[in-house]
Amino acid sequence: MLTSSSSRRSFVGALSAASYQRVMGANERLQVACIGCGIIAGHHLSHLKAAPDVDLVAMCDAYLPRAEKYVAEFNPRARACQDFRRVLEDKNIQAVFICTPPHWHALMTILACAAGKDVYVEKPMTVFVREGRWVMEAARRYNRVVQVGTQQRSLPHYQRAATDLLRGYLGKIASIRSGAVRNVVPGWGKPPDSPPPPGLDWDLFLGPAPRHPHNSNRGMNNFHLQTARWFWDTDGGQQTNMGVHEMDIVLWALQAKGPTAVVSFGGRRILDDNCEVPDTQDSLFSFPGGTTAVFSYREASVGGQPIPVLWFFGTKGGMNLSREGFDIYPDSRNPDGQLPGSSRAKLEPWIEPLKMRPESSVYGGMDLHERNFIDCVKSRKQPNATVENGHYAAASCHLANLSLRLGGRTLHWDADREDFVGDPEASAMLVRPYSPPWDRELRALHLG
């Protein structure tokens, strides 16, 4: 077990002396473990099982029967375990996929980096802003490849849109809109607290989060089977679920670290259950240069799509961008530059309508993203979605949730300092203490 700074240093030193710091050969099979065996892990494992250069050697989950189920399904020769530290101690494992509830993402990534593992970590990478800095420092200190699960970055049509079309082709981007709608009325119910089911280590499940009695809505009786998405201690609702995907693309296109200001309104107003995060939320962001963005999420409504579409409104044209591709719409003026029924002089160059459809339809490019990670583990190149990308996208979404929790007040953000301007109450909410003993694990690495 990783229980002291001295034992950790000797452990990491042993790994460094072994195979983990070398550049892998192009044909070498990567020894991979999966930590957290919910629905998203199942998607990853189904793809990795078919990869010719990957061996799935361990499945780990705080609910051991689920790890055993995935061993039987994806590789009967793999090992099932309940405590992720057994995975980190295994010198034969070179990379891990972290698919746990979000409150584990950052700390588990940090500990995996310290143990010499390369990491694919699901989004959101963090549940509070300061965690992102700790993950970035760990990845750099231990020279690890860390891919964040914002898989849209590996889809070529997003790459073209964010790095070409949205940087001048549409003119100045004035505003952006996005959101997701689905209907889960009446909600998840109000189950009483109860003993954890056999095979679930509830204390390990909670990990660095505050202690609570076991409740099925906090554990495995929810949307993604062990995401704990509906409580502030362990996640941030749809703002940090689907919102991180869309914010990541917005920041990429605008070449920004984050917004300059944010305000968010909403709450759990319709669903009748014991959960906490909003079922209705509208967040308004202002970015450097004056671009504004509105993100809207509904968990108790009909009349929209569960997977968001980003709408970009520019001075020369507009674009809708989603996992289904993109469509560019030119200005309504005539090709000669004149507005209909007007004799005004030419104002802007005419742009042609453009379309591009995805090269992958596998869960928003997840297969391409996994492939990029595996290739980067071998080449030691930076992956498509770096820890910096994951930090900035998640942090921006956390700001909206903080605004909502502070009664919908406007928060002004200094993205370089990563602090609020003139709001000590909000600044105090940028960090949350880990529960013992996990706070000691972080301090042993001289982080936090």
Summary of the structure (lengths in Angstrom):
residues: 448
radius of gyration: 22.5
end to end distance: 20.7
largest distance: 78.2
contacts: 1538
relative contact order: 0.16
helix: 33%
strand: 20%
